[in-house]
Amino acid sequence: MAKIIVKQVKSIIGRPESQVKVVKALCLGRIGKTKELEDTPTVRGMVAKVKHLVEVQ
């Protein structure tokens, strides 16, 4: 499967609980942390929900 690299670029402090849970589910949680994930519709939907907090490479 194809892979995407997701990097957290903004803090989750003060964000709604649903967005915090999505960031944690993506195995992120700190600014600057990156994770290589499979490019599936589920992951794409999660990234779309927190697109203002993460960067996709």
Backbone as a chain_set.jsonl record, in Angstrom:
{"seq": "MAKIIVKQVKSIIGRPESQVKVVKALCLGRIGKTKELEDTPTVRGMVAKVKHLVEVQ", "coords": {"N": [[0.835, -1.192, 0.0], [0.275, 2.312, -0.477], [2.04, 4.937, 1.209], [1.78, 7.652, 3.556], [3.251, 10.544, 5.013], [2.751, 12.029, 8.039], [2.895, 14.991, 9.849], [2.879, 16.676, 12.906], [2.139, 20.045, 13.371], [1.038, 22.035, 14.907], [-0.116, 22.803, 18.248], [-2.183, 20.756, 20.417], [-3.371, 21.79, 22.566], [-6.104, 23.28, 24.112], [-7.847, 22.586, 22.125], [-10.878, 21.072, 20.79], [-12.119, 18.06, 22.338], [-12.638, 15.951, 20.561], [-10.909, 16.464, 18.406], [-8.455, 16.245, 19.676], [-8.459, 13.527, 20.317], [-8.378, 12.418, 17.745], [-5.85, 13.24, 16.833], [-4.239, 11.88, 18.672], [-4.929, 9.264, 17.955], [-3.718, 9.119, 15.513], [-1.207, 8.624, 16.279], [0.311, 10.778, 17.1], [1.091, 13.785, 18.946], [2.888, 15.547, 19.914], [4.395, 18.63, 18.951], [6.099, 18.621, 15.913], [6.474, 15.891, 15.761], [6.554, 13.04, 13.672], [4.905, 10.625, 11.598], [4.676, 7.675, 9.709], [2.11, 6.538, 7.793], [-0.34, 4.231, 6.474], [-1.922, 4.881, 3.361], [-5.04, 5.161, 3.485], [-8.635, 5.413, 3.116], [-9.741, 5.855, 5.665], [-7.622, 6.895, 7.228], [-7.104, 9.178, 5.709], [-9.492, 10.586, 6.137], [-9.279, 11.108, 8.879], [-7.031, 12.757, 8.902], [-8.055, 14.89, 7.441], [-9.888, 15.919, 9.242], [-8.309, 17.145, 11.17], [-6.754, 18.941, 9.755], [-5.741, 21.495, 10.106], [-3.913, 21.235, 12.091], [-1.982, 19.442, 11.376], [0.506, 18.374, 8.946], [0.804, 17.076, 5.717], [3.081, 15.056, 4.005]], "CA": [[0.0, 0.0, 0.0], [0.959, 3.595, -0.474], [2.249, 5.503, 2.533], [1.856, 9.099, 3.677], [3.943, 10.987, 6.216], [1.963, 13.058, 8.71], [3.693, 15.705, 10.841], [2.1, 17.63, 13.702], [2.774, 21.361, 13.31], [0.422, 22.916, 15.9], [-0.44, 22.168, 19.512], [-3.562, 20.322, 20.639], [-3.859, 22.449, 23.781], [-7.255, 24.141, 23.885], [-8.66, 22.081, 21.016], [-11.974, 20.196, 21.224], [-11.711, 16.699, 22.692], [-12.679, 15.078, 19.381], [-9.692, 16.686, 17.633], [-7.354, 15.69, 20.466], [-8.515, 12.078, 20.154], [-7.945, 12.077, 16.385], [-4.39, 13.405, 16.788], [-3.664, 10.757, 19.427], [-5.146, 8.049, 17.167], [-2.722, 9.146, 14.437], [0.078, 8.379, 16.958], [1.035, 12.037, 17.244], [0.837, 14.324, 20.269], [3.847, 16.626, 20.167], [4.752, 19.395, 17.762], [7.299, 18.128, 15.26], [6.48, 14.433, 15.655], [6.098, 12.538, 12.377], [4.503, 9.222, 11.57], [4.378, 7.153, 8.376], [0.873, 5.773, 7.882], [-0.854, 3.743, 5.198], [-2.829, 5.824, 2.702], [-6.363, 4.563, 3.385], [-9.694, 6.416, 3.292], [-9.91, 6.14, 7.09], [-6.544, 7.805, 7.641], [-7.33, 10.449, 5.013], [-10.576, 11.269, 6.837], [-8.752, 11.602, 10.147], [-6.154, 13.884, 8.594], [-8.913, 15.998, 7.012], [-10.537, 16.491, 10.427], [-7.342, 17.968, 11.903], [-5.828, 19.463, 8.745], [-5.135, 22.729, 10.59], [-2.92, 20.887, 13.097], [-0.973, 18.546, 10.816], [0.998, 18.614, 7.584], [1.016, 15.801, 5.023], [4.19, 15.13, 3.053]], "C": [[0.872, 1.246, 0.0], [1.048, 4.115, 0.955], [2.197, 7.02, 2.458], [2.579, 9.408, 4.978], [3.163, 12.16, 6.783], [2.824, 13.661, 9.813], [2.805, 16.688, 11.588], [2.844, 18.963, 13.725], [2.176, 22.361, 14.296], [0.013, 22.101, 17.116], [-1.911, 21.764, 19.588], [-4.152, 20.956, 21.894], [-4.998, 23.399, 23.409], [-8.148, 23.717, 22.742], [-9.802, 21.228, 21.558], [-11.485, 18.761, 21.428], [-11.705, 15.767, 21.486], [-11.424, 15.243, 18.53], [-8.477, 16.123, 18.358], [-7.307, 14.175, 20.29], [-8.041, 11.64, 18.775], [-6.43, 12.182, 16.276], [-3.709, 12.257, 17.529], [-3.815, 9.45, 18.649], [-4.182, 7.968, 15.984], [-1.313, 8.921, 14.981], [0.949, 9.622, 16.996], [0.769, 12.555, 18.654], [1.79, 15.437, 20.646], [4.125, 17.345, 18.86], [6.065, 18.849, 17.212], [7.359, 16.619, 15.116], [5.916, 14.011, 14.304], [5.773, 11.059, 12.485], [4.2, 8.834, 10.13], [3.188, 6.211, 8.499], [0.457, 5.284, 6.501], [-1.894, 4.712, 4.668], [-4.175, 5.141, 2.458], [-7.413, 5.666, 3.545], [-9.919, 6.795, 4.756], [-8.87, 7.142, 7.575], [-6.717, 9.162, 6.977], [-8.434, 11.255, 5.689], [-10.123, 11.844, 8.159], [-7.867, 12.819, 9.932], [-6.984, 15.103, 8.188], [-9.574, 16.686, 8.208], [-9.606, 17.415, 11.198], [-6.313, 18.59, 10.955], [-5.145, 20.754, 9.169], [-4.061, 22.479, 11.638], [-1.764, 20.055, 12.542], [-0.601, 18.964, 9.407], [1.254, 17.258, 6.954], [2.114, 15.993, 3.99], [4.078, 14.009, 2.048]], "O": [[2.031, 1.23, 0.415], [0.226, 3.771, 1.804], [2.526, 7.61, 1.429], [2.525, 8.629, 5.929], [2.939, 13.159, 6.1], [3.413, 12.937, 10.615], [2.06, 17.449, 10.97], [4.029, 19.014, 14.055], [2.748, 23.431, 14.503], [-0.178, 20.887, 17.041], [-2.767, 22.345, 18.92], [-5.301, 20.689, 22.246], [-4.863, 24.22, 22.502], [-9.111, 24.412, 22.419], [-9.707, 20.712, 22.672], [-10.55, 18.313, 20.765], [-10.853, 14.882, 21.397], [-10.921, 14.261, 17.984], [-7.569, 15.583, 17.725], [-6.228, 13.604, 20.132], [-7.377, 10.612, 18.643], [-5.79, 11.309, 15.689], [-2.707, 11.722, 17.055], [-2.915, 8.611, 18.683], [-3.867, 6.877, 15.509], [-0.337, 9.015, 14.237], [2.175, 9.535, 16.933], [0.259, 11.804, 19.485], [1.535, 16.187, 21.588], [4.095, 16.739, 17.789], [7.023, 18.641, 17.957], [8.227, 16.112, 14.406], [4.915, 14.562, 13.846], [6.294, 10.344, 13.341], [3.539, 9.583, 9.41], [3.245, 5.213, 9.217], [0.853, 5.855, 5.485], [-2.658, 5.297, 5.436], [-4.426, 4.612, 1.376], [-7.104, 6.741, 4.058], [-10.254, 7.943, 5.05], [-9.201, 8.117, 8.249], [-6.5, 10.193, 7.614], [-8.326, 12.476, 5.803], [-10.53, 12.945, 8.53], [-7.94, 13.792, 10.681], [-6.647, 16.228, 8.556], [-9.792, 17.897, 8.186], [-10.067, 18.374, 11.818], [-5.145, 18.745, 11.311], [-4.078, 21.084, 8.651], [-3.365, 23.412, 12.038], [-0.699, 19.972, 13.155], [-1.273, 19.772, 8.767], [1.853, 16.383, 7.58], [2.098, 16.944, 3.208], [4.918, 13.892, 1.157]]}, "num_chains": 1, "name": "protein.A"}
